[in-house]
Amino acid sequence: MTCAHAPEGKGVRHVFSVLRTKGLMHVVRSGAFIVRHRMRLYSELLYNRLFKSYRKFVYDGKRYSYLYHKYNTTWRNERAVEIPIALSVLEGYRGRKVLEVGNVLSHYTSISHEVVDKYEKGEGVVNEDIVDFRTDKRYDLVISISTVEHVGWDEDPNDPSKVLGKGSKALDAIAHMAALLAPGGLMVVTFPIGVNPALDMAVAEMRIPHSRIRFMRRVSRSNRWVEAELRECIGARYGTPYTAANALVLLHVSK
C-alpha cells in the first residue's frame, strides 16, 4: 500500500496555502529539505547501482541480483530480494491469468495482470478488500508481495499507527486467495515476520496452508539476505536490528 503523488494543480494550491498561513521562510526551508532528501536518496541509489550491482543472493537453488530501485528505496529493505523473486515467477506466467493482491509489481515493471488493492488507486486496480473479492475467474498465478500481513491488522495507510487488531483475518485472506487458483495453479505470497502476531503464530506452529514454505533472513546492515530455517526466523522483529524486515516468509501453494 502506497501513497500517490498529488496532482500538479493541487500541489500548487497547497504551496500557496502554506505560503499564506506559514510564510515564505517556512516554504523555503521545506523546499530545501525536500531537495536535500531527494539528492541523498538518488546518491544512495547511484552508489548501490555502481558499486553493488555485482552482488547476488540465492533462493531455492537459483541466483538472483539484488534490486536497487528508487521506488520504496529497495536497497534499504526486503524489496531488494522480494521483487527479483516475484518478477522471476511472473515471467513464467506472461499471457496467462494472473491476479496480484496488493499493487506492488507495477512500480517495478510493466504489467497486464489484474490487481486487487483495498486502498491504492491506480489504472486497472480493483479497490476492494481481498476477503470480499468475488469473481468467477480462476487464476493460473496468484501473487502477493508483503501485503497480507497488513490485512485486518495495520492496514490503514492514512493512519499507520492505527492497529485494527484482527490479525487472523490475514489467514482468511490467504485461504481466499488460494481458492481463486485454477487447477494446476500456483500461489506465491511473501510477508515479513514481526508485523502481524497472528500470522507469525500460524507460521511458527505451521498452521498456514502451503505446498512449500521458505524463509530468508537479513544478515547485515548493508541489506544482505540468506536462506534460513524456520527456527532462525521465529521471533524476528520488524525494524530491529536492521531497517524494515529482518526475516521473510515465502509461501508457495500449488493446486
N, C-alpha and C positions, 0 to 999 in steps of 0.2 A: 504494500500500500504506500503510495507516494503522493506528494502534493504537486499539483500542476502549477505552472507559471501563470501569473495574472496576465490578461490581455493587455496589449500596449496602451490602449486608451485608459483603461482602469488604472494601470501603473502610473501614468502621467497625472491623473486626477489625485491619486494617493499622494504623490510627491507634493503637489500644490497644497493639498490639505495639510500635510505635515509642515510645510513651509509657513502656512498661515498660523498654525497652532503652536509650533515649537521653534520657529525661527530659522534663519539662514545658516547659522553656525551648526545647528543640530543636523540639518540636511547635509552640509559639507562633511562633517565628521562621520556621519553614517555612510555617505558615499565613499569616503576614503577607506573606511573599514571594509566595505564590500569589495572594493578594488584590491586591497591588500589580501583579503581572504581568497579571492579568485586567483590572484597571482601565485599565492602559496600553493593552492591546490594544483594548478597547472604545472608548477615547478616540480611538485612531488610526482605527478603523473609522468612528466617528461623524464625525470630521473629514473623512475622504475622501468619505463619502457626502454631507456637507453642502456641501463646497467643491470637489469634483472630479467630481461626478456629470455635469457638462456635457461632460466630456472624451470624445472619440471616437478610434477608430483605424480604419484602412482595411485590409481584407483581401479580395483577389480582387475588387476593384471595389465592395465593399459596406462601408458604415459601421456600426460596432458601438460600443456603450457598453462601457467597461471594467467589469469585475465587481469590486465591493467586497463581500466576504463574509467573515464571521468564520472559517469553516472553512478552515484552511490559510492564513490571513491573505493573501488573494489580492492585496491592494493592494501586497504586497511582492515578488511573483514572477510567473512566467509564466502562472499560473492566471487572471490578470486578462484575458488575451486568449484562452487556450485554451478556457476554459469557454464564453464567449459564442459562439465559432465552433462548438464542438461542439453546443451547445444549438440553434443555428440549423439545423445539419444534422439533428439528431434530430427537430426539429419536422416536417420534411418526410417522416418515416418513422413517424409515430404510427400505430399499428394494424397495422403491418407487422412482418415477422420481423426482429428486431434482436438482435445479440449485442454486448455490451460486454466488452472484455478489460481487467481492472483495475477495481475497484469505486470509481469516481470520481464519476460524474454523480449518483448517488443522494444525495450530500452537498449537492447544489445544486438539485435538483428532484425531483419525484416521478417514478418510473419504473415501467414494467411489463415492460421487456425482460429478457432473460436476461443474466446476468453470470458470467464466469469470473474468479476471482482466486485465485491459489495460496495466499495466506496470510490475507487479511482475511475475518473471519467476518461474516455478515450474512444477513438473510432473503432466501432465493432465490438466494444466491451459491453457485456451484459452486466448491469449493476444490480446484482441480486445475491443474497446470502446463498452459499453453495448448498446448504442443507435444505433450502426451499426451491432450488433449481430443478425444474421438471422439463423433460424432453423425451420424445420417442426415439431419438437418435441413440446409437451405441457407438462408442469410440474405440479406435484401434490403439490410441495412446491417450492417457490422462496424465498430465504432468503438473506439478505444483512445486514452486521454489520458495521456501521459507515463508509460508502463508498460513498453513493450518494451525500453527502454534498460537496464532492470534484469535482464531475463531472462538467466540464466546468468552474470551479472556481479557485481552487488552486491545481490542480491535478498532477502537475509535481513533481515527487519525487526527481528529480535531482536538482530542484531549488524551495524549499518550499516557498521562498519569492515571486515567480512569480505568480501573480494573472491574470488569463485569462479574468475574468470579465463577463463570460456568465453563471451566477449562475442559470438562468432559465432553463438551459439545464438539471439540476437535476430533474426538474419536467417532462421533456421529458423522462428521464431515468426511473423514477418511472412508468410512463404510459406504456412505452415499456415493462418493467418487468411484469406488471400486464397483459398485452396482451399475455404473454407467459404461462399463467396459463391454465391448463386443467379444464374442468367443475368440479366444486366441489373443486378446488384447493385453496391453501392459500398462500398469500404473507406476509412475515414479514420483515419489514425494520426498522432499528434503525438508528438514527442520532442525533448529538448534536445540540442544539440551540446555535447560536453565531458564526457560521463559515460561512455559506452561507446566505447573506441577502435576496436573492430572495426566498430561501426555507423557511427562518424564516417568511417572509411576507405572504407566502402562508399558513403557519400553523396558523399564527395569525388571518388571515381572513377566515380560514377553507376552503380554496380553494383546498386543497390537497385531492385527492381521498382516501377514506378509508371506511372500514366497521366498524372498531373500531379504536380509537386512544387513546393512553395512554401516560402519562407523568411521569417522575421521576425527582427529583432534589437532588443535593448533599447538605447535611446539616452540614458537619463537615470536618475539616482538616484531620481527620482520615478516610475519604472516606466512610462515612455512607450515604445511599441513601434512600429516601422515595417516595412513590407515591404522585403525586401532581396534581393540576388543571392547565389548560392552563394559567389562569391569574397569577399563581405563577411562571410560567416559561418564559413567554414572556419577552424579554429584557435581559435574562440571557447572561452573557458574557463568552466567552471561555477563560479559564485561570485566571479568576477573580471571586470571591475572592480565589477560590481553583484551584489547578492544573488541566489542561485539561478541560473536560466538567463540567459545573455546572447545566445543565438541559438536559434531553434527551426526544426525541420523539420516541415512539414505535408504528409503523404504522402496522395495520392488514387489509389486503384486501382479501375478500373471493369472489370466482367466482361461 
